[in-house]
């Protein structure tokens, strides 16, 4: 499988944010790389000519089968190392380490206690406090009974585990920002313990990177977030390099030494307006801004494997890496979309960026910044990654209801659904209990009720305005006629919906009271 003289490395998963740059770092470091792709996915890394992909079971579908697949590939391919690129792969590496023999099988990175620390933020917060790093006041919620009666808002509720087993599947919860009691109640319903509750700190995200070896930490570097994909809190869409302050460097070194860490690492900090650098978390695997490190000559993934195999570091760590800015095209475009949408929690937010200023910042290229996942010999990787980043966010976004006040703009899902109610265009949602706002009322498919028109009205004919307050055939406020939609109402008024095949048998002497229209 691999070329002679080039050790083989398995990396997973291939759709991780750091997958492309990490794989290229290993290739440039003298390794053959096989990427583990989740089943039924087509990551952008498949366009790379220097990386081979192998399909494995998605741990989000069956965690046990995912571990079995990776273990089978390790026995079959005999790689020199297995490197985790996201949190789910860290969990798989921890399970894989329990099955392998360290004397004959490669030990994955991270493994053992390192993997446990990388997944559990409770351990990270406690260890960071002992190492001297500034940690926010944290409330640990281990069970539903641990919630106190009162809180100081705003706050953020975070899952304590980066990946946890829920039945057979591996899942992950997401942090929620709460600005009042109602939002906190909603967060308590959505998130399950163990959780961390911390005050919401406003500031600028920073990262401290390095390579922990037996001789200590080397190849120090740092970055600062210029923009986040979602200004309310997410990964960076643009970041710039910066030197690591001596005080922070010593605290991080103590933290890494206390953890017994070996290999690459990232410590995420948040610097507030007073200049305090608060500890957020430890990334014990490849991180999203790996592109910035590689553009500065810092090959952390390759160095991690080389150090584990006892090989000299190649390329050699630079003495003074050049300052640089790096941006992700897909995330930059999503940043503009989030800014235009506004805060998800609603209400005014003075810190929310202005759309005009955000557009100017994204379109400006001061100093010729570099791009994530860009390689001159493989341009299709960058294009595929940008398209997939945008498509993934579109799939996750909630779809707003297409129903307008008055006439519905939504077609029924199937032919069977079309026969579940009458077909007044004022309210054509096909449910047996609330059908339309005309006099037909609710009709089930099996009952003798109205029949749908021979041809579904064009979308342009479904105009705003409800015909319930108008006579049959009258014009709607948006124009046009309601004659088609009121056929069933005439049959209902005559009392001959089915006995005469829909033909009116004469108007009743007294018409029933007009039903009230549902709220639009």
PyMOL commands that set and color helices and strands:
alter all, ss='L'
color gray80, all
select helices_A, chain A and resi 19-28+44-47+63-77+87-99+112-119+121-130+144-146+181-190+246-259+290-295+300-309+329-341+355-363+379-396+415-418+459-461+467-469+487-494
alter helices_A, ss='H'
color red, helices_A
select strands_A, chain A and resi 8-12+32-38+51-56+81-84+134-135+138-141+155-159+164-166+169-171+176-178+195-199+203-213+216-228+236-241+263-272+277-283+325-327+370-371
alter strands_A, ss='S'
color yellow, strands_A
deselect
rebuild
show_as cartoon
